């Protein structure tokens, strides 16, 4: 049997990244459609104000401010799409910020599969993280998404994936039986239609291939836990 060439291994890692992006794309799309819907409603109400016999300038200002805020939110979503490119340079990312971003992208779809995400209290507040900012935010985002999806795909029943800090420069992902505490936010009913079906399972080979291509160390203990280092090898 022929061994995979470096180019072939890079293509394997690119395929894993594509699968991960496919899985989170419904959440990204939903986050961008929301502001557009609000803007359309704001424009409609603004037209009614303008066509009224007497124009309520204060109401018009409020509608314009609403539309302006939604445009800013939409632009943030467009910038986030650009940040998925590995070739782009960035300002790095704090560990808790990385966890918060990935959990928000995956939690709705995971919940529909009976898999809950639970974040350690030390990682709950991204804005309050005074720790270091790790370079290559896009690469780390793919790495964490891959680790979480690896454990998700291995779950054969309802379970919880817990995300914990491991030292100062790593994350530990652990699967525990059962579901997390009730009340975890899920995807609104109106957004369920945006969920893409799971296509390819992320297995240990896919996880290791991506980590090797990105230049990070991962340690998987069967299908129960994964340790992700945030330090490049």
C-alpha positions as a Markdown table, in Angstrom:
| # | Residue | x | y | z |
|---|---|---|---|---|
| 1 | Unk | 0.0 | 0.0 | 0.0 |
| 2 | Unk | 1.4 | 3.4 | -0.9 |
| 3 | Unk | 1.9 | 5.9 | 1.8 |
| 4 | Unk | 0.2 | 9.2 | 1.6 |
| 5 | Unk | 2.4 | 12.0 | 0.2 |
| 6 | Unk | 2.7 | 15.3 | 2.0 |
| 7 | Unk | 0.4 | 16.9 | -0.6 |
| 8 | Unk | -2.2 | 14.1 | -0.1 |
| 9 | Unk | -2.0 | 14.6 | 3.7 |
| 10 | Unk | -2.6 | 18.3 | 3.2 |
| 11 | Unk | -5.7 | 17.5 | 1.0 |
| 12 | Unk | -7.0 | 15.3 | 3.8 |
| 13 | Unk | -6.6 | 18.1 | 6.3 |
| 14 | Unk | -8.3 | 20.5 | 3.9 |
| 15 | Unk | -11.2 | 18.1 | 3.6 |
| 16 | Unk | -11.6 | 18.0 | 7.4 |
| 17 | Unk | -11.6 | 21.8 | 7.5 |
| 18 | Unk | -14.2 | 21.9 | 4.8 |
| 19 | Unk | -16.4 | 19.4 | 6.7 |
| 20 | Unk | -16.1 | 21.5 | 9.9 |
| 21 | Unk | -17.0 | 24.7 | 8.0 |
| 22 | Unk | -20.0 | 22.9 | 6.5 |
| 23 | Unk | -21.2 | 22.0 | 9.9 |
| 24 | Unk | -21.0 | 25.5 | 11.4 |
| 25 | Unk | -22.2 | 27.3 | 8.2 |
| 26 | Unk | -25.9 | 27.0 | 9.2 |
| 27 | Unk | -25.2 | 28.8 | 12.4 |
| 28 | Unk | -23.1 | 31.5 | 10.6 |
| 29 | Unk | -25.8 | 31.9 | 8.0 |
| 30 | Unk | -28.5 | 32.2 | 10.7 |
| 31 | Unk | -26.6 | 34.9 | 12.5 |
| 32 | Unk | -26.3 | 36.9 | 9.3 |
| 33 | Unk | -29.9 | 36.4 | 8.2 |
| 34 | Unk | -31.2 | 37.8 | 11.6 |
| 35 | Unk | -30.0 | 41.4 | 11.0 |
| 36 | Unk | -31.3 | 41.4 | 7.4 |
| 37 | Unk | -34.8 | 40.4 | 8.6 |
| 38 | Unk | -34.7 | 43.2 | 11.2 |
| 39 | Unk | -33.5 | 45.7 | 8.6 |
| 40 | Unk | -36.3 | 44.8 | 6.2 |
| 41 | Unk | -38.8 | 45.3 | 8.9 |
| 42 | Unk | -37.2 | 48.6 | 9.9 |
| 43 | Unk | -37.2 | 49.9 | 6.3 |
| 44 | Unk | -40.9 | 48.9 | 5.9 |
| 45 | Unk | -41.8 | 50.8 | 9.1 |
| 46 | Unk | -39.7 | 53.8 | 8.0 |
| 47 | Unk | -41.6 | 53.9 | 4.6 |
| 48 | Unk | -44.9 | 54.0 | 6.5 |
| 49 | Unk | -43.6 | 56.9 | 8.6 |
| 50 | Unk | -42.5 | 58.8 | 5.5 |
| 51 | Unk | -45.8 | 58.2 | 3.7 |
| 52 | Unk | -47.9 | 59.3 | 6.7 |
| 53 | Unk | -49.7 | 62.7 | 6.6 |
| 54 | Unk | -47.4 | 64.0 | 9.3 |
| 55 | Unk | -43.9 | 62.7 | 9.6 |
| 56 | Unk | -42.8 | 61.7 | 13.1 |
| 57 | Unk | -39.1 | 62.7 | 13.0 |
| 58 | Unk | -38.4 | 61.0 | 16.3 |
| 59 | Unk | -39.8 | 57.7 | 15.1 |
| 60 | Unk | -37.8 | 58.0 | 11.9 |
| 61 | Unk | -34.6 | 58.6 | 13.8 |
| 62 | Unk | -35.3 | 55.5 | 15.9 |
| 63 | Unk | -35.8 | 53.4 | 12.7 |
| 64 | Unk | -32.7 | 54.7 | 11.1 |
| 65 | Unk | -30.7 | 54.0 | 14.3 |
| 66 | Unk | -32.1 | 50.4 | 14.4 |
| 67 | Unk | -31.1 | 49.9 | 10.7 |
| 68 | Unk | -27.7 | 51.3 | 11.3 |
| 69 | Unk | -27.1 | 49.0 | 14.3 |
| 70 | Unk | -28.2 | 46.0 | 12.2 |
| 71 | Unk | -25.9 | 47.0 | 9.4 |
| 72 | Unk | -23.0 | 47.0 | 11.8 |
| 73 | Unk | -23.9 | 43.6 | 13.1 |
| 74 | Unk | -24.1 | 42.3 | 9.6 |
| 75 | Unk | -20.7 | 43.7 | 8.8 |
| 76 | Unk | -19.3 | 41.9 | 11.8 |
| 77 | Unk | -20.6 | 38.6 | 10.5 |
| 78 | Unk | -19.0 | 39.3 | 7.1 |
| 79 | Unk | -15.7 | 39.9 | 8.8 |
| 80 | Unk | -16.0 | 36.7 | 10.7 |
| 81 | Unk | -16.4 | 34.8 | 7.5 |
| 82 | Unk | -13.1 | 36.3 | 6.3 |
| 83 | Unk | -11.4 | 35.3 | 9.5 |
| 84 | Unk | -11.9 | 31.6 | 8.6 |
| 85 | Unk | -9.1 | 31.8 | 6.1 |
| 86 | Unk | -5.9 | 30.3 | 7.4 |
| 87 | Unk | -3.8 | 32.6 | 5.3 |
| 88 | Unk | -5.1 | 35.7 | 7.0 |
| 89 | Unk | -3.1 | 37.3 | 9.8 |
| 90 | Unk | -4.9 | 38.1 | 13.0 |
| 91 | Unk | -4.4 | 39.6 | 16.5 |
| 92 | Unk | -4.6 | 36.2 | 18.1 |
| 93 | Unk | -7.3 | 35.0 | 20.5 |
| 94 | Unk | -7.7 | 34.4 | 24.2 |
| 95 | Unk | -8.5 | 30.9 | 25.4 |
| 96 | Unk | -11.9 | 31.7 | 26.9 |
| 97 | Unk | -12.8 | 33.7 | 23.8 |
| 98 | Unk | -11.9 | 30.8 | 21.6 |
| 99 | Unk | -14.1 | 28.5 | 23.7 |
| 100 | Unk | -17.0 | 30.9 | 23.7 |
| 101 | Unk | -17.0 | 31.3 | 19.9 |
| 102 | Unk | -16.8 | 27.6 | 19.2 |
| 103 | Unk | -19.5 | 26.7 | 21.7 |
| 104 | Unk | -21.9 | 29.3 | 20.3 |
| 105 | Unk | -21.4 | 27.9 | 16.8 |
| 106 | Unk | -21.9 | 24.2 | 17.8 |
| 107 | Unk | -24.4 | 24.2 | 20.7 |
| 108 | Unk | -27.6 | 24.5 | 18.7 |
| 109 | Unk | -26.8 | 21.7 | 16.3 |
| 110 | Unk | -25.3 | 19.5 | 19.1 |
| 111 | Unk | -28.4 | 20.0 | 21.2 |
| 112 | Unk | -30.6 | 18.6 | 18.4 |
| 113 | Unk | -28.5 | 15.4 | 18.5 |
| 114 | Unk | -28.8 | 15.1 | 22.3 |
| 115 | Unk | -25.2 | 16.3 | 23.0 |
| 116 | Unk | -24.8 | 19.2 | 25.4 |
| 117 | Unk | -21.8 | 21.4 | 25.8 |
| 118 | Unk | -20.7 | 22.5 | 29.3 |
| 119 | Unk | -18.0 | 25.1 | 29.9 |
| 120 | Unk | -15.9 | 25.2 | 33.0 |
| 121 | Unk | -16.5 | 28.4 | 35.1 |
| 122 | Unk | -12.9 | 29.5 | 34.4 |
| 123 | Unk | -13.7 | 29.8 | 30.7 |
| 124 | Unk | -17.1 | 31.3 | 30.9 |
| 125 | Unk | -16.3 | 35.0 | 30.6 |
| 126 | Unk | -14.3 | 35.8 | 27.4 |
| 127 | Unk | -14.2 | 39.5 | 28.1 |
| 128 | Unk | -12.7 | 39.0 | 31.5 |
| 129 | Unk | -9.9 | 36.7 | 30.3 |
| 130 | Unk | -6.6 | 38.3 | 31.3 |
| 131 | Unk | -4.6 | 35.4 | 30.0 |
| 132 | Unk | -2.4 | 35.5 | 26.9 |
| 133 | Unk | -3.7 | 35.8 | 23.3 |
| 134 | Unk | -2.6 | 32.9 | 21.3 |
| 135 | Unk | -1.6 | 33.5 | 17.6 |
| 136 | Unk | -3.4 | 31.9 | 14.6 |
| 137 | Unk | -6.9 | 32.3 | 15.8 |
| 138 | Unk | -8.4 | 30.6 | 12.7 |
| 139 | Unk | -6.2 | 27.5 | 13.1 |
| 140 | Unk | -7.1 | 27.2 | 16.8 |
| 141 | Unk | -10.8 | 27.6 | 15.9 |
| 142 | Unk | -10.6 | 24.7 | 13.5 |
| 143 | Unk | -8.7 | 22.6 | 16.0 |
| 144 | Unk | -11.2 | 23.1 | 18.8 |
| 145 | Unk | -14.1 | 22.6 | 16.5 |
| 146 | Unk | -12.5 | 19.3 | 15.3 |
| 147 | Unk | -12.0 | 18.1 | 18.9 |
| 148 | Unk | -15.5 | 18.8 | 19.9 |
| 149 | Unk | -17.0 | 17.2 | 16.7 |
| 150 | Unk | -14.8 | 14.2 | 17.3 |
| 151 | Unk | -16.3 | 13.6 | 20.7 |
| 152 | Unk | -19.8 | 14.5 | 19.4 |
| 153 | Unk | -19.6 | 11.9 | 16.6 |
| 154 | Unk | -18.4 | 9.2 | 19.0 |
| 155 | Unk | -21.5 | 9.7 | 21.3 |
| 156 | Unk | -23.9 | 6.9 | 20.8 |
| 157 | Unk | -26.4 | 8.2 | 23.3 |
| 158 | Unk | -27.2 | 11.5 | 25.1 |
| 159 | Unk | -24.1 | 12.9 | 26.7 |
| 160 | Unk | -22.3 | 16.1 | 27.7 |
| 161 | Unk | -19.0 | 17.3 | 26.5 |
| 162 | Unk | -17.2 | 19.3 | 29.1 |
| 163 | Unk | -14.6 | 21.9 | 28.2 |
| 164 | Unk | -12.0 | 22.6 | 30.9 |
| 165 | Unk | -8.7 | 24.5 | 31.0 |
| 166 | Unk | -5.6 | 22.3 | 31.2 |
| 167 | Unk | -2.7 | 24.2 | 32.7 |
| 168 | Unk | -2.0 | 27.6 | 31.1 |
| 169 | Unk | -1.8 | 26.6 | 27.4 |
| 170 | Unk | -4.2 | 23.8 | 26.7 |
| 171 | Unk | -7.8 | 22.7 | 26.8 |
| 172 | Unk | -9.2 | 19.4 | 28.0 |
| 173 | Unk | -12.5 | 18.1 | 26.4 |
| 174 | Unk | -14.2 | 15.3 | 28.3 |
| 175 | Unk | -17.3 | 13.3 | 27.5 |
| 176 | Unk | -19.6 | 12.5 | 30.5 |
| 177 | Unk | -22.8 | 10.4 | 30.3 |
| 178 | Unk | -26.2 | 12.1 | 30.5 |
| 179 | Unk | -27.1 | 15.7 | 29.6 |
| 180 | Unk | -26.1 | 19.0 | 31.2 |
| 181 | Unk | -28.1 | 21.1 | 33.5 |
| 182 | Unk | -31.5 | 22.0 | 32.0 |
| 183 | Unk | -31.9 | 25.5 | 30.6 |
| 184 | Unk | -28.9 | 25.4 | 28.2 |
| 185 | Unk | -29.8 | 27.6 | 25.2 |
| 186 | Unk | -30.6 | 25.8 | 22.0 |
| 187 | Unk | -31.6 | 26.8 | 18.5 |
| 188 | Unk | -34.8 | 28.7 | 18.2 |
| 189 | Unk | -37.6 | 26.7 | 16.5 |
| 190 | Unk | -37.5 | 29.1 | 13.5 |
| 191 | Unk | -33.9 | 28.3 | 12.9 |
| 192 | Unk | -34.1 | 24.5 | 12.9 |
| 193 | Unk | -34.6 | 24.5 | 9.2 |
| 194 | Unk | -31.1 | 25.8 | 8.8 |
| 195 | Unk | -29.5 | 22.8 | 10.4 |
| 196 | Unk | -27.4 | 20.8 | 8.0 |
| 197 | Unk | -27.3 | 17.0 | 8.4 |
| 198 | Unk | -24.1 | 15.4 | 9.7 |
| 199 | Unk | -22.3 | 14.0 | 6.7 |
| 200 | Unk | -18.9 | 12.6 | 7.5 |
| 201 | Unk | -17.8 | 11.3 | 11.0 |
| 202 | Unk | -14.8 | 13.1 | 12.4 |
| 203 | Unk | -12.7 | 10.1 | 13.6 |
| 204 | Unk | -9.3 | 9.9 | 15.3 |
| 205 | Unk | -7.5 | 9.9 | 11.9 |
| 206 | Unk | -9.3 | 13.1 | 10.8 |
| 207 | Unk | -8.5 | 14.8 | 14.1 |
| 208 | Unk | -4.8 | 13.9 | 14.0 |
| 209 | Unk | -4.5 | 14.8 | 10.3 |
| 210 | Unk | -5.9 | 18.3 | 11.0 |
| 211 | Unk | -3.7 | 18.8 | 14.0 |
| 212 | Unk | -0.6 | 17.7 | 12.2 |
| 213 | Unk | -1.3 | 20.0 | 9.2 |
| 214 | Unk | -2.0 | 22.9 | 11.5 |
| 215 | Unk | 1.1 | 22.2 | 13.6 |
| 216 | Unk | -0.5 | 21.5 | 17.0 |
| 217 | Unk | -0.4 | 18.6 | 19.4 |
| 218 | Unk | -3.5 | 16.6 | 20.3 |
| 219 | Unk | -3.8 | 13.7 | 22.7 |
| 220 | Unk | -7.0 | 11.6 | 22.4 |
| 221 | Unk | -7.8 | 9.1 | 25.1 |
| 222 | Unk | -10.0 | 6.8 | 23.2 |
| 223 | Unk | -13.4 | 8.5 | 22.5 |
| 224 | Unk | -13.7 | 9.9 | 26.0 |
| 225 | Unk | -11.4 | 12.9 | 26.1 |
| 226 | Unk | -9.1 | 15.1 | 24.0 |
| 227 | Unk | -6.3 | 17.4 | 25.1 |
| 228 | Unk | -5.6 | 20.3 | 22.7 |
| 229 | Unk | -2.4 | 22.3 | 23.1 |
| 230 | Unk | -2.6 | 25.9 | 22.0 |
| 231 | Unk | 1.1 | 26.1 | 21.5 |
| 232 | Unk | 2.5 | 25.4 | 18.1 |
| 233 | Unk | 4.9 | 22.5 | 17.8 |
